[in-house]
């Protein structure tokens, strides 16, 4: 697409993981402190933990943190305090990496769009991040909530919409987007839920890690000669899958956030991917020359939110993809696990560093509701 006036570009990407690393053996030791590890629910959780395929899960808290090892679980108020300090620091670090790659000035940022599914309060954590970064008070800010693992692509969709609107007004737009989710702090809440409903498996304790990821999106008026953009954002789709509201949710509890993921999720997600993709294809989202055939799923690199190995395997098989077409998603999940909203942005970052990208890329993520996000991109072509 080049740098014509209709273009919207990701000009900087960055992510940051916290310092504490928890392997699968750490969960067993921790659970033994607070519950009977011989109950069917806990034994099943430990089995999921052993077979997750994840090498390590970065967490914002250490297993020895006094707040999470006392007899009484921390309250939601205490978890909020942890998020507004440690998680904000995590987000600031990711944002600084994205801004550094962009090579622009913080004073040039016109808008910020943030997302989280693991904090609720006003003012939102995005204001705290903006202040730490020194972003102008008059920069327009938006905080997305209630979308969980879909947060990363929802921030791209929102940022791209803002940038396109600015183009129509003849104004430059430099939008800083970021997502930060911290799930490790909910472990005592998860244990309480396990004791209350032993028939339900709380796999989140075995799959999730903490992270933040960020990007800068510019319209062509905001590029100002920058030839180092990473991706061009072409189009997007978003949808709520009817009849699935009870299959994934994350609700506030006095001890944190009560998260639930149905065993049906891999099948639900697999079934929803093709309709989203077909809607993008129907309106020529990748803007192919008229003499070229329509794209098939097997023609693209897929940035799939790595909700779990079962989800990745189901989608890969359903789309008949080759091993390399979802390589970045598998790589991120196997090395760091599922970090909720930021993860799909981390996969985007990982793909470009792996090299050999295909000419056309599609990114897809899902969150509570079940809501879905899909984005059409291409590598930046200058």
Secondary structure, DSSP 8 states (H G I E B T S, - for coil): -TT-TT-EEEEEEEEEE-SEEE-HHHHHHHHHHHS-TTSHHHHHHHHHHHTS--S-EEESS-TT-GGGTSSS---HHHHHHHIIIIIHHHHHHHHHHHHHHHT--GGG--EEEEE-SS---SS-HHHHHHHHHT--TTSEEEEE-S-GGGHHHHHHHHHHHHHHHHHHTT---EEEEEEEE--GGGHHHHHHHHHH-TTS--THHHHB--EEEEEEEEEHHHHTT-----EEEEEEEEEE-TT-GGGEEEEEETTEEEEEE-TTHHHHHHHHHHHHHHHHHHTTTT---TTS----GGGSEEEE--S-HHHHHHHHHHHT--GGGGHHHHHHHHHH-B-GGGHHHHHHHHHHHH----S-EEEEEEETTTEEEEEEEEE---
